[in-house]
Amino acid sequence: MSGNHYYYGDSVNMHGTRDSIGMVKYQNGDGAEQLAPAVVVAIGELHRMIEDLRVRLDGPNAQLVADSLPALNPAAAVSAQERHRALVTVAGVVSTLGAVGQPVAEAVRAVIELLGG
């Protein structure tokens, strides 16, 4: 069949343009996302809150939170899905602490909202 077009990857068609210099793409090959400054600040505050709360966690829960922290490093090259998974894990663990964990759970919720999730 003629006329079928199959595009794999980027396809750019430009009509009637002047001084076009190319396509701007903001992505890494590893699936990591660039975080907005507000998200970086919110994650930094979340880290501080988690550190203050970690002394109240028992062995398995403390390990779950510790395993999640690398994905919550703003400089880490992790996918949005991995970062979201770490946030949900932390929220689940701190919810077991009741009112003591509530501020951390709210901070997690705020970061998720900033990330658009």
Biopython code that builds the backbone (N, CA, C, O; Angstrom):
import numpy as np
from Bio.PDB.StructureBuilder import StructureBuilder

atoms = [
    (1, "MET", "N", (0.825, -1.165, 0.000)),
    (1, "MET", "CA", (0.000, 0.000, 0.000)),
    (1, "MET", "C", (0.880, 1.243, 0.000)),
    (1, "MET", "O", (1.763, 1.378, 0.847)),
    (2, "SER", "N", (0.654, 2.118, -0.911)),
    (2, "SER", "CA", (1.464, 3.331, -0.927)),
    (2, "SER", "C", (0.801, 4.395, -0.064)),
    (2, "SER", "O", (-0.406, 4.361, 0.177)),
    (3, "GLY", "N", (1.604, 5.330, 0.392)),
    (3, "GLY", "CA", (1.071, 6.419, 1.189)),
    (3, "GLY", "C", (1.092, 6.177, 2.687)),
    (3, "GLY", "O", (0.771, 7.081, 3.459)),
    (4, "ASN", "N", (1.458, 4.991, 3.112)),
    (4, "ASN", "CA", (1.565, 4.732, 4.540)),
    (4, "ASN", "C", (2.882, 5.299, 5.042)),
    (4, "ASN", "O", (3.929, 5.126, 4.418)),
    (5, "HIS", "N", (2.814, 5.972, 6.170)),
    (5, "HIS", "CA", (4.022, 6.531, 6.764)),
    (5, "HIS", "C", (4.147, 6.005, 8.185)),
    (5, "HIS", "O", (3.195, 6.061, 8.963)),
    (6, "TYR", "N", (5.297, 5.507, 8.510)),
    (6, "TYR", "CA", (5.556, 4.996, 9.841)),
    (6, "TYR", "C", (6.702, 5.808, 10.426)),
    (6, "TYR", "O", (7.800, 5.846, 9.870)),
    (7, "TYR", "N", (6.439, 6.448, 11.538)),
    (7, "TYR", "CA", (7.451, 7.278, 12.177)),
    (7, "TYR", "C", (7.836, 6.657, 13.514)),
    (7, "TYR", "O", (6.976, 6.348, 14.339)),
    (8, "TYR", "N", (9.082, 6.486, 13.708)),
    (8, "TYR", "CA", (9.613, 5.987, 14.964)),
    (8, "TYR", "C", (10.528, 7.067, 15.515)),
    (8, "TYR", "O", (11.516, 7.439, 14.881)),
    (9, "GLY", "N", (10.201, 7.560, 16.676)),
    (9, "GLY", "CA", (10.993, 8.640, 17.245)),
    (9, "GLY", "C", (10.400, 9.980, 16.874)),
    (9, "GLY", "O", (9.195, 10.090, 16.643)),
    (10, "ASP", "N", (11.232, 10.992, 16.817)),
    (10, "ASP", "CA", (10.780, 12.355, 16.575)),
    (10, "ASP", "C", (10.515, 12.589, 15.100)),
    (10, "ASP", "O", (11.261, 12.137, 14.232)),
    (11, "SER", "N", (9.444, 13.298, 14.843)),
    (11, "SER", "CA", (9.122, 13.709, 13.489)),
    (11, "SER", "C", (8.705, 15.168, 13.549)),
    (11, "SER", "O", (7.796, 15.524, 14.300)),
    (12, "VAL", "N", (9.351, 16.003, 12.777)),
    (12, "VAL", "CA", (9.049, 17.430, 12.787)),
    (12, "VAL", "C", (8.766, 17.880, 11.365)),
    (12, "VAL", "O", (9.585, 17.687, 10.466)),
    (13, "ASN", "N", (7.602, 18.480, 11.169)),
    (13, "ASN", "CA", (7.241, 19.064, 9.892)),
    (13, "ASN", "C", (7.056, 20.559, 10.109)),
    (13, "ASN", "O", (6.265, 20.972, 10.956)),
    (14, "MET", "N", (7.776, 21.361, 9.356)),
    (14, "MET", "CA", (7.682, 22.814, 9.524)),
    (14, "MET", "C", (7.314, 23.424, 8.184)),
    (14, "MET", "O", (7.949, 23.151, 7.165)),
    (15, "HIS", "N", (6.289, 24.246, 8.199)),
    (15, "HIS", "CA", (5.818, 24.892, 6.983)),
    (15, "HIS", "C", (5.729, 26.390, 7.215)),
    (15, "HIS", "O", (5.161, 26.833, 8.214)),
    (16, "GLY", "N", (6.281, 27.166, 6.310)),
    (16, "GLY", "CA", (6.167, 28.616, 6.382)),
    (16, "GLY", "C", (6.882, 29.250, 7.547)),
    (16, "GLY", "O", (6.409, 30.245, 8.095)),
    (17, "THR", "N", (8.014, 28.696, 7.938)),
    (17, "THR", "CA", (8.752, 29.274, 9.064)),
    (17, "THR", "C", (9.992, 29.990, 8.564)),
    (17, "THR", "O", (10.468, 29.745, 7.456)),
    (18, "ARG", "N", (10.505, 30.879, 9.402)),
    (18, "ARG", "CA", (11.762, 31.571, 9.102)),
    (18, "ARG", "C", (12.662, 31.476, 10.315)),
    (18, "ARG", "O", (12.190, 31.468, 11.452)),
    (19, "ASP", "N", (13.907, 31.407, 10.080)),
    (19, "ASP", "CA", (14.912, 31.410, 11.142)),
    (19, "ASP", "C", (14.721, 30.277, 12.157)),
    (19, "ASP", "O", (15.058, 30.435, 13.330)),
    (20, "SER", "N", (14.202, 29.177, 11.726)),
    (20, "SER", "CA", (14.053, 28.031, 12.619)),
    (20, "SER", "C", (15.410, 27.358, 12.770)),
    (20, "SER", "O", (16.116, 27.123, 11.790)),
    (21, "ILE", "N", (15.753, 27.059, 13.989)),
    (21, "ILE", "CA", (17.078, 26.477, 14.219)),
    (21, "ILE", "C", (17.013, 25.049, 14.729)),
    (21, "ILE", "O", (18.054, 24.423, 14.928)),
    (22, "GLY", "N", (15.843, 24.530, 14.940)),
    (22, "GLY", "CA", (15.759, 23.141, 15.367)),
    (22, "GLY", "C", (14.722, 22.929, 16.443)),
    (22, "GLY", "O", (13.941, 23.824, 16.766)),
    (23, "MET", "N", (14.726, 21.750, 16.983)),
    (23, "MET", "CA", (13.755, 21.347, 17.981)),
    (23, "MET", "C", (14.421, 21.338, 19.352)),
    (23, "MET", "O", (15.536, 20.838, 19.499)),
    (24, "VAL", "N", (13.747, 21.886, 20.348)),
    (24, "VAL", "CA", (14.254, 21.891, 21.710)),
    (24, "VAL", "C", (13.571, 20.760, 22.460)),
    (24, "VAL", "O", (12.344, 20.663, 22.486)),
    (25, "LYS", "N", (14.374, 19.918, 23.061)),
    (25, "LYS", "CA", (13.836, 18.802, 23.827)),
    (25, "LYS", "C", (14.433, 18.851, 25.219)),
    (25, "LYS", "O", (15.635, 19.049, 25.390)),
    (26, "TYR", "N", (13.585, 18.671, 26.200)),
    (26, "TYR", "CA", (14.034, 18.654, 27.584)),
    (26, "TYR", "C", (13.817, 17.265, 28.160)),
    (26, "TYR", "O", (12.850, 17.030, 28.884)),
    (27, "GLN", "N", (14.695, 16.369, 27.847)),
    (27, "GLN", "CA", (14.593, 15.039, 28.408)),
    (27, "GLN", "C", (15.962, 14.389, 28.418)),
    (27, "GLN", "O", (16.843, 14.711, 27.621)),
    (28, "ASN", "N", (16.106, 13.465, 29.348)),
    (28, "ASN", "CA", (17.337, 12.685, 29.453)),
    (28, "ASN", "C", (17.081, 11.319, 28.860)),
    (28, "ASN", "O", (15.938, 10.865, 28.808)),
    (29, "GLY", "N", (18.104, 10.677, 28.426)),
    (29, "GLY", "CA", (17.956, 9.339, 27.880)),
    (29, "GLY", "C", (17.620, 8.302, 28.924)),
    (29, "GLY", "O", (17.182, 7.205, 28.579)),
    (30, "ASP", "N", (17.815, 8.622, 30.215)),
    (30, "ASP", "CA", (17.571, 7.646, 31.263)),
    (30, "ASP", "C", (16.166, 7.712, 31.851)),
    (30, "ASP", "O", (15.874, 6.991, 32.805)),
    (31, "GLY", "N", (15.293, 8.551, 31.312)),
    (31, "GLY", "CA", (13.930, 8.651, 31.813)),
    (31, "GLY", "C", (13.793, 9.544, 33.025)),
    (31, "GLY", "O", (12.693, 9.674, 33.561)),
    (32, "ALA", "N", (14.874, 10.166, 33.477)),
    (32, "ALA", "CA", (14.819, 11.039, 34.638)),
    (32, "ALA", "C", (14.185, 12.368, 34.248)),
    (32, "ALA", "O", (14.283, 12.818, 33.106)),
    (33, "GLU", "N", (13.545, 12.969, 35.212)),
    (33, "GLU", "CA", (12.896, 14.244, 34.945)),
    (33, "GLU", "C", (13.676, 15.382, 35.606)),
    (33, "GLU", "O", (14.355, 15.186, 36.613)),
    (34, "GLN", "N", (13.565, 16.557, 35.028)),
    (34, "GLN", "CA", (14.141, 17.756, 35.619)),
    (34, "GLN", "C", (13.111, 18.325, 36.582)),
    (34, "GLN", "O", (11.950, 18.497, 36.210)),
    (35, "LEU", "N", (13.513, 18.619, 37.804)),
    (35, "LEU", "CA", (12.567, 19.105, 38.799)),
    (35, "LEU", "C", (12.572, 20.621, 38.862)),
    (35, "LEU", "O", (13.617, 21.261, 38.753)),
    (36, "ALA", "N", (11.391, 21.180, 39.038)),
    (36, "ALA", "CA", (11.244, 22.621, 39.203)),
    (36, "ALA", "C", (11.832, 23.026, 40.558)),
    (36, "ALA", "O", (11.860, 22.217, 41.485)),
    (37, "PRO", "N", (12.303, 24.275, 40.677)),
    (37, "PRO", "CA", (12.883, 24.728, 41.948)),
    (37, "PRO", "C", (11.941, 24.556, 43.140)),
    (37, "PRO", "O", (12.393, 24.211, 44.232)),
    (38, "ALA", "N", (10.648, 24.789, 42.951)),
    (38, "ALA", "CA", (9.689, 24.624, 44.053)),
    (38, "ALA", "C", (9.630, 23.175, 44.522)),
    (38, "ALA", "O", (9.462, 22.909, 45.712)),
    (39, "VAL", "N", (9.769, 22.246, 43.592)),
    (39, "VAL", "CA", (9.761, 20.822, 43.950)),
    (39, "VAL", "C", (11.031, 20.473, 44.727)),
    (39, "VAL", "O", (10.981, 19.720, 45.700)),
    (40, "VAL", "N", (12.152, 21.013, 44.301)),
    (40, "VAL", "CA", (13.418, 20.756, 44.994)),
    (40, "VAL", "C", (13.339, 21.249, 46.431)),
    (40, "VAL", "O", (13.782, 20.557, 47.348)),
    (41, "VAL", "N", (12.780, 22.435, 46.637)),
    (41, "VAL", "CA", (12.631, 22.982, 47.988)),
    (41, "VAL", "C", (11.696, 22.098, 48.811)),
    (41, "VAL", "O", (11.993, 21.793, 49.966)),
    (42, "ALA", "N", (10.573, 21.686, 48.230)),
    (42, "ALA", "CA", (9.603, 20.849, 48.943)),
    (42, "ALA", "C", (10.205, 19.498, 49.306)),
    (42, "ALA", "O", (9.957, 18.984, 50.397)),
    (43, "ILE", "N", (10.990, 18.917, 48.407)),
    (43, "ILE", "CA", (11.629, 17.630, 48.708)),
    (43, "ILE", "C", (12.679, 17.802, 49.795)),
    (43, "ILE", "O", (12.834, 16.926, 50.647)),
    (44, "GLY", "N", (13.398, 18.911, 49.779)),
    (44, "GLY", "CA", (14.372, 19.179, 50.849)),
    (44, "GLY", "C", (13.708, 19.262, 52.208)),
    (44, "GLY", "O", (14.216, 18.716, 53.187)),
    (45, "GLU", "N", (12.575, 19.944, 52.270)),
    (45, "GLU", "CA", (11.820, 20.033, 53.523)),
    (45, "GLU", "C", (11.288, 18.661, 53.929)),
    (45, "GLU", "O", (11.297, 18.318, 55.112)),
    (46, "LEU", "N", (10.831, 17.884, 52.969)),
    (46, "LEU", "CA", (10.354, 16.538, 53.254)),
    (46, "LEU", "C", (11.480, 15.686, 53.838)),
    (46, "LEU", "O", (11.256, 14.944, 54.794)),
    (47, "HIS", "N", (12.680, 15.781, 53.279)),
    (47, "HIS", "CA", (13.835, 15.036, 53.813)),
    (47, "HIS", "C", (14.075, 15.402, 55.273)),
    (47, "HIS", "O", (14.302, 14.525, 56.107)),
    (48, "ARG", "N", (14.027, 16.687, 55.580)),
    (48, "ARG", "CA", (14.264, 17.135, 56.956)),
    (48, "ARG", "C", (13.208, 16.534, 57.883)),
    (48, "ARG", "O", (13.530, 16.060, 58.973)),
    (49, "MET", "N", (11.970, 16.556, 57.455)),
    (49, "MET", "CA", (10.882, 16.015, 58.270)),
    (49, "MET", "C", (11.021, 14.507, 58.462)),
    (49, "MET", "O", (10.765, 13.984, 59.547)),
    (50, "ILE", "N", (11.430, 13.811, 57.398)),
    (50, "ILE", "CA", (11.620, 12.356, 57.494)),
    (50, "ILE", "C", (12.729, 12.036, 58.484)),
    (50, "ILE", "O", (12.585, 11.130, 59.305)),
    (51, "GLU", "N", (13.826, 12.766, 58.415)),
    (51, "GLU", "CA", (14.937, 12.528, 59.334)),
    (51, "GLU", "C", (14.502, 12.709, 60.785)),
    (51, "GLU", "O", (14.901, 11.937, 61.657)),
    (52, "ASP", "N", (13.686, 13.727, 61.041)),
    (52, "ASP", "CA", (13.189, 13.956, 62.399)),
    (52, "ASP", "C", (12.288, 12.822, 62.865)),
    (52, "ASP", "O", (12.235, 12.530, 64.060)),
    (53, "LEU", "N", (11.590, 12.189, 61.957)),
    (53, "LEU", "CA", (10.620, 11.160, 62.300)),
    (53, "LEU", "C", (11.206, 9.745, 62.317)),
    (53, "LEU", "O", (10.619, 8.841, 62.913)),
    (54, "ARG", "N", (12.334, 9.550, 61.684)),
    (54, "ARG", "CA", (12.881, 8.192, 61.542)),
    (54, "ARG", "C", (13.155, 7.509, 62.862)),
    (54, "ARG", "O", (13.117, 6.280, 62.925)),
    (55, "VAL", "N", (13.431, 8.251, 63.920)),
    (55, "VAL", "CA", (13.709, 7.641, 65.225)),
    (55, "VAL", "C", (12.477, 6.935, 65.788)),
    (55, "VAL", "O", (12.598, 6.089, 66.674)),
    (56, "ARG", "N", (11.298, 7.276, 65.283)),
    (56, "ARG", "CA", (10.053, 6.668, 65.770)),
    (56, "ARG", "C", (9.660, 5.417, 64.978)),
    (56, "ARG", "O", (8.676, 4.758, 65.316)),
    (57, "LEU", "N", (10.405, 5.090, 63.948)),
    (57, "LEU", "CA", (10.045, 3.952, 63.102)),
    (57, "LEU", "C", (10.719, 2.682, 63.580)),
    (57, "LEU", "O", (11.858, 2.707, 64.045)),
    (58, "ASP", "N", (9.999, 1.561, 63.460)),
    (58, "ASP", "CA", (10.578, 0.274, 63.816)),
    (58, "ASP", "C", (11.410, -0.261, 62.653)),
    (58, "ASP", "O", (11.475, 0.377, 61.602)),
    (59, "GLY", "N", (12.037, -1.400, 62.820)),
    (59, "GLY", "CA", (12.963, -1.971, 61.847)),
    (59, "GLY", "C", (12.463, -2.045, 60.415)),
    (59, "GLY", "O", (13.050, -1.404, 59.543)),
    (60, "PRO", "N", (11.393, -2.805, 60.129)),
    (60, "PRO", "CA", (10.939, -2.936, 58.735)),
    (60, "PRO", "C", (10.482, -1.603, 58.133)),
    (60, "PRO", "O", (10.786, -1.299, 56.979)),
    (61, "ASN", "N", (9.754, -0.815, 58.919)),
    (61, "ASN", "CA", (9.290, 0.475, 58.402)),
    (61, "ASN", "C", (10.445, 1.444, 58.191)),
    (61, "ASN", "O", (10.464, 2.200, 57.220)),
    (62, "ALA", "N", (11.402, 1.415, 59.101)),
    (62, "ALA", "CA", (12.586, 2.261, 58.940)),
    (62, "ALA", "C", (13.340, 1.874, 57.668)),
    (62, "ALA", "O", (13.861, 2.738, 56.963)),
    (63, "GLN", "N", (13.395, 0.569, 57.376)),
    (63, "GLN", "CA", (14.084, 0.102, 56.174)),
    (63, "GLN", "C", (13.341, 0.518, 54.911)),
    (63, "GLN", "O", (13.972, 0.894, 53.924)),
    (64, "LEU", "N", (12.003, 0.455, 54.924)),
    (64, "LEU", "CA", (11.217, 0.904, 53.773)),
    (64, "LEU", "C", (11.491, 2.376, 53.460)),
    (64, "LEU", "O", (11.671, 2.754, 52.302)),
    (65, "VAL", "N", (11.518, 3.193, 54.505)),
    (65, "VAL", "CA", (11.791, 4.620, 54.312)),
    (65, "VAL", "C", (13.221, 4.817, 53.822)),
    (65, "VAL", "O", (13.458, 5.604, 52.906)),
    (66, "ALA", "N", (14.173, 4.110, 54.424)),
    (66, "ALA", "CA", (15.572, 4.239, 53.998)),
    (66, "ALA", "C", (15.748, 3.831, 52.546)),
    (66, "ALA", "O", (16.518, 4.453, 51.815)),
    (67, "ASP", "N", (15.041, 2.792, 52.122)),
    (67, "ASP", "CA", (15.119, 2.346, 50.733)),
    (67, "ASP", "C", (14.504, 3.352, 49.770)),
    (67, "ASP", "O", (14.874, 3.390, 48.597)),
    (68, "SER", "N", (13.571, 4.165, 50.251)),
    (68, "SER", "CA", (12.895, 5.153, 49.412)),
    (68, "SER", "C", (13.673, 6.454, 49.275)),
    (68, "SER", "O", (13.484, 7.184, 48.302)),
    (69, "LEU", "N", (14.536, 6.752, 50.223)),
    (69, "LEU", "CA", (15.217, 8.049, 50.236)),
    (69, "LEU", "C", (16.076, 8.337, 48.997)),
    (69, "LEU", "O", (16.079, 9.479, 48.539)),
    (70, "PRO", "N", (16.799, 7.373, 48.436)),
    (70, "PRO", "CA", (17.591, 7.703, 47.242)),
    (70, "PRO", "C", (16.746, 8.237, 46.078)),
    (70, "PRO", "O", (17.197, 9.112, 45.339)),
    (71, "ALA", "N", (15.543, 7.723, 45.913)),
    (71, "ALA", "CA", (14.670, 8.197, 44.829)),
    (71, "ALA", "C", (14.103, 9.579, 45.126)),
    (71, "ALA", "O", (13.592, 10.251, 44.230)),
    (72, "LEU", "N", (14.194, 10.002, 46.386)),
    (72, "LEU", "CA", (13.694, 11.313, 46.770)),
    (72, "LEU", "C", (14.783, 12.368, 46.801)),
    (72, "LEU", "O", (14.544, 13.500, 47.220)),
    (73, "ASN", "N", (15.959, 12.009, 46.365)),
    (73, "ASN", "CA", (17.040, 12.980, 46.244)),
    (73, "ASN", "C", (16.793, 13.781, 44.973)),
    (73, "ASN", "O", (16.724, 13.203, 43.888)),
    (74, "PRO", "N", (16.655, 15.115, 45.084)),
    (74, "PRO", "CA", (16.370, 15.915, 43.886)),
    (74, "PRO", "C", (17.415, 15.766, 42.781)),
    (74, "PRO", "O", (17.103, 15.951, 41.604)),
    (75, "ALA", "N", (18.636, 15.438, 43.147)),
    (75, "ALA", "CA", (19.700, 15.299, 42.152)),
    (75, "ALA", "C", (19.743, 13.903, 41.535)),
    (75, "ALA", "O", (20.495, 13.665, 40.589)),
    (76, "ALA", "N", (18.945, 12.984, 42.063)),
    (76, "ALA", "CA", (18.974, 11.607, 41.566)),
    (76, "ALA", "C", (18.355, 11.514, 40.177)),
    (76, "ALA", "O", (17.350, 12.161, 39.882)),
    (77, "ALA", "N", (18.962, 10.712, 39.351)),
    (77, "ALA", "CA", (18.452, 10.480, 37.991)),
    (77, "ALA", "C", (17.475, 9.315, 38.048)),
    (77, "ALA", "O", (17.813, 8.184, 37.698)),
    (78, "VAL", "N", (16.249, 9.612, 38.499)),
    (78, "VAL", "CA", (15.220, 8.579, 38.603)),
    (78, "VAL", "C", (14.004, 8.995, 37.783)),
    (78, "VAL", "O", (13.780, 10.178, 37.526)),
    (79, "SER", "N", (13.244, 8.017, 37.390)),
    (79, "SER", "CA", (12.033, 8.300, 36.610)),
    (79, "SER", "C", (10.951, 8.874, 37.522)),
    (79, "SER", "O", (11.009, 8.739, 38.745)),
    (80, "ALA", "N", (9.978, 9.508, 36.907)),
    (80, "ALA", "CA", (8.848, 10.054, 37.655)),
    (80, "ALA", "C", (8.106, 8.936, 38.385)),
    (80, "ALA", "O", (7.644, 9.124, 39.510)),
    (81, "GLN", "N", (7.996, 7.790, 37.751)),
    (81, "GLN", "CA", (7.304, 6.650, 38.358)),
    (81, "GLN", "C", (8.041, 6.169, 39.609)),
    (81, "GLN", "O", (7.410, 5.873, 40.624)),
    (82, "GLU", "N", (9.361, 6.093, 39.542)),
    (82, "GLU", "CA", (10.133, 5.639, 40.697)),
    (82, "GLU", "C", (10.036, 6.644, 41.842)),
    (82, "GLU", "O", (9.916, 6.254, 43.003)),
    (83, "ARG", "N", (10.088, 7.938, 41.517)),
    (83, "ARG", "CA", (9.968, 8.974, 42.542)),
    (83, "ARG", "C", (8.576, 8.908, 43.185)),
    (83, "ARG", "O", (8.448, 9.025, 44.404)),
    (84, "HIS", "N", (7.550, 8.722, 42.375)),
    (84, "HIS", "CA", (6.181, 8.624, 42.898)),
    (84, "HIS", "C", (6.043, 7.408, 43.802)),
    (84, "HIS", "O", (5.425, 7.490, 44.863)),
    (85, "ARG", "N", (6.607, 6.293, 43.395)),
    (85, "ARG", "CA", (6.556, 5.064, 44.200)),
    (85, "ARG", "C", (7.204, 5.296, 45.562)),
    (85, "ARG", "O", (6.682, 4.840, 46.579)),
    (86, "ALA", "N", (8.327, 5.996, 45.596)),
    (86, "ALA", "CA", (9.009, 6.282, 46.856)),
    (86, "ALA", "C", (8.153, 7.195, 47.741)),
    (86, "ALA", "O", (8.074, 6.991, 48.952)),
    (87, "LEU", "N", (7.518, 8.193, 47.139)),
    (87, "LEU", "CA", (6.660, 9.098, 47.906)),
    (87, "LEU", "C", (5.474, 8.356, 48.516)),
    (87, "LEU", "O", (5.137, 8.571, 49.680)),
    (88, "VAL", "N", (4.847, 7.488, 47.737)),
    (88, "VAL", "CA", (3.704, 6.728, 48.235)),
    (88, "VAL", "C", (4.135, 5.773, 49.346)),
    (88, "VAL", "O", (3.396, 5.574, 50.310)),
    (89, "THR", "N", (5.306, 5.189, 49.223)),
    (89, "THR", "CA", (5.830, 4.307, 50.269)),
    (89, "THR", "C", (6.023, 5.071, 51.567)),
    (89, "THR", "O", (5.601, 4.613, 52.629)),
    (90, "VAL", "N", (6.658, 6.229, 51.487)),
    (90, "VAL", "CA", (6.877, 7.038, 52.685)),
    (90, "VAL", "C", (5.540, 7.433, 53.305)),
    (90, "VAL", "O", (5.379, 7.354, 54.523)),
    (91, "ALA", "N", (4.582, 7.856, 52.488)),
    (91, "ALA", "CA", (3.269, 8.247, 53.005)),
    (91, "ALA", "C", (2.594, 7.081, 53.722)),
    (91, "ALA", "O", (1.981, 7.262, 54.774)),
    (92, "GLY", "N", (2.709, 5.894, 53.151)),
    (92, "GLY", "CA", (2.112, 4.720, 53.785)),
    (92, "GLY", "C", (2.739, 4.397, 55.121)),
    (92, "GLY", "O", (2.042, 4.078, 56.084)),
    (93, "VAL", "N", (4.056, 4.481, 55.179)),
    (93, "VAL", "CA", (4.750, 4.169, 56.431)),
    (93, "VAL", "C", (4.417, 5.192, 57.510)),
    (93, "VAL", "O", (4.114, 4.813, 58.641)),
    (94, "VAL", "N", (4.467, 6.472, 57.183)),
    (94, "VAL", "CA", (4.217, 7.488, 58.218)),
    (94, "VAL", "C", (2.760, 7.504, 58.644)),
    (94, "VAL", "O", (2.444, 7.972, 59.737)),
    (95, "SER", "N", (1.864, 6.998, 57.797)),
    (95, "SER", "CA", (0.454, 6.952, 58.199)),
    (95, "SER", "C", (0.241, 5.980, 59.354)),
    (95, "SER", "O", (-0.740, 6.101, 60.087)),
    (96, "THR", "N", (1.144, 5.018, 59.526)),
    (96, "THR", "CA", (1.025, 4.078, 60.640)),
    (96, "THR", "C", (1.338, 4.734, 61.972)),
    (96, "THR", "O", (1.054, 4.163, 63.025)),
    (97, "LEU", "N", (1.923, 5.931, 61.941)),
    (97, "LEU", "CA", (2.276, 6.641, 63.172)),
    (97, "LEU", "C", (1.163, 7.561, 63.664)),
    (97, "LEU", "O", (1.304, 8.209, 64.701)),
    (98, "GLY", "N", (0.071, 7.617, 62.934)),
    (98, "GLY", "CA", (-1.055, 8.439, 63.356)),
    (98, "GLY", "C", (-0.758, 9.919, 63.254)),
    (98, "GLY", "O", (-0.196, 10.387, 62.264)),
    (99, "ALA", "N", (-1.141, 10.653, 64.289)),
    (99, "ALA", "CA", (-1.004, 12.114, 64.283)),
    (99, "ALA", "C", (0.452, 12.557, 64.183)),
    (99, "ALA", "O", (0.733, 13.626, 63.640)),
    (100, "VAL", "N", (1.370, 11.765, 64.689)),
    (100, "VAL", "CA", (2.795, 12.115, 64.631)),
    (100, "VAL", "C", (3.285, 12.138, 63.185)),
    (100, "VAL", "O", (4.118, 12.968, 62.821)),
    (101, "GLY", "N", (2.773, 11.239, 62.374)),
    (101, "GLY", "CA", (3.199, 11.157, 60.976)),
    (101, "GLY", "C", (2.412, 12.056, 60.037)),
    (101, "GLY", "O", (2.764, 12.181, 58.864)),
    (102, "GLN", "N", (1.351, 12.685, 60.534)),
    (102, "GLN", "CA", (0.484, 13.498, 59.686)),
    (102, "GLN", "C", (1.215, 14.627, 58.958)),
    (102, "GLN", "O", (0.977, 14.808, 57.764)),
    (103, "PRO", "N", (2.090, 15.394, 59.609)),
    (103, "PRO", "CA", (2.791, 16.467, 58.876)),
    (103, "PRO", "C", (3.639, 15.939, 57.716)),
    (103, "PRO", "O", (3.725, 16.580, 56.668)),
    (104, "VAL", "N", (4.256, 14.788, 57.899)),
    (104, "VAL", "CA", (5.060, 14.201, 56.821)),
    (104, "VAL", "C", (4.144, 13.733, 55.692)),
    (104, "VAL", "O", (4.457, 13.926, 54.517)),
    (105, "ALA", "N", (3.021, 13.121, 56.040)),
    (105, "ALA", "CA", (2.072, 12.688, 55.020)),
    (105, "ALA", "C", (1.569, 13.881, 54.212)),
    (105, "ALA", "O", (1.415, 13.780, 52.995)),
    (106, "GLU", "N", (1.313, 15.005, 54.870)),
    (106, "GLU", "CA", (0.876, 16.211, 54.168)),
    (106, "GLU", "C", (1.979, 16.765, 53.276)),
    (106, "GLU", "O", (1.707, 17.252, 52.179)),
    (107, "ALA", "N", (3.223, 16.694, 53.743)),
    (107, "ALA", "CA", (4.353, 17.147, 52.923)),
    (107, "ALA", "C", (4.510, 16.264, 51.693)),
    (107, "ALA", "O", (4.806, 16.761, 50.606)),
    (108, "VAL", "N", (4.315, 14.956, 51.854)),
    (108, "VAL", "CA", (4.368, 14.037, 50.710)),
    (108, "VAL", "C", (3.272, 14.392, 49.710)),
    (108, "VAL", "O", (3.511, 14.448, 48.504)),
    (109, "ARG", "N", (2.077, 14.628, 50.224)),
    (109, "ARG", "CA", (0.960, 14.988, 49.355)),
    (109, "ARG", "C", (1.261, 16.275, 48.583)),
    (109, "ARG", "O", (0.929, 16.384, 47.403)),
    (110, "ALA", "N", (1.888, 17.243, 49.248)),
    (110, "ALA", "CA", (2.244, 18.502, 48.595)),
    (110, "ALA", "C", (3.260, 18.274, 47.473)),
    (110, "ALA", "O", (3.145, 18.867, 46.400)),
    (111, "VAL", "N", (4.254, 17.418, 47.718)),
    (111, "VAL", "CA", (5.259, 17.136, 46.691)),
    (111, "VAL", "C", (4.604, 16.433, 45.505)),
    (111, "VAL", "O", (4.906, 16.751, 44.354)),
    (112, "ILE", "N", (3.721, 15.493, 45.771)),
    (112, "ILE", "CA", (3.031, 14.789, 44.684)),
    (112, "ILE", "C", (2.221, 15.781, 43.845)),
    (112, "ILE", "O", (2.205, 15.689, 42.618)),
    (113, "GLU", "N", (1.560, 16.711, 44.496)),
    (113, "GLU", "CA", (0.795, 17.729, 43.764)),
    (113, "GLU", "C", (1.716, 18.613, 42.929)),
    (113, "GLU", "O", (1.389, 18.950, 41.791)),
    (114, "LEU", "N", (2.862, 18.988, 43.486)),
    (114, "LEU", "CA", (3.813, 19.805, 42.727)),
    (114, "LEU", "C", (4.347, 19.064, 41.504)),
    (114, "LEU", "O", (4.644, 19.667, 40.473)),
    (115, "LEU", "N", (4.460, 17.753, 41.642)),
    (115, "LEU", "CA", (4.936, 16.924, 40.530)),
    (115, "LEU", "C", (3.848, 16.663, 39.501)),
    (115, "LEU", "O", (4.099, 16.072, 38.451)),
    (116, "GLY", "N", (2.643, 17.108, 39.812)),
    (116, "GLY", "CA", (1.543, 16.925, 38.873)),
    (116, "GLY", "C", (0.873, 15.589, 38.958)),
    (116, "GLY", "O", (0.201, 15.163, 38.018)),
    (117, "GLY", "N", (1.048, 14.913, 40.087)),
    (117, "GLY", "CA", (0.470, 13.582, 40.204)),
    (117, "GLY", "C", (-0.580, 13.549, 41.215)),
    (117, "GLY", "O", (-1.180, 12.500, 41.447)),
]
sb = StructureBuilder()
sb.init_structure("model")
sb.init_model(0)
sb.init_chain("A")
sb.init_seg("    ")
for serial, (resi, resn, name, xyz) in enumerate(atoms, 1):
    if name == "N":
        sb.init_residue(resn, " ", resi, " ")
    sb.init_atom(name, np.array(xyz, "f"), 0.0, 1.0, " ", f" {name:<3s}", serial, name[0])
structure = sb.get_structure()
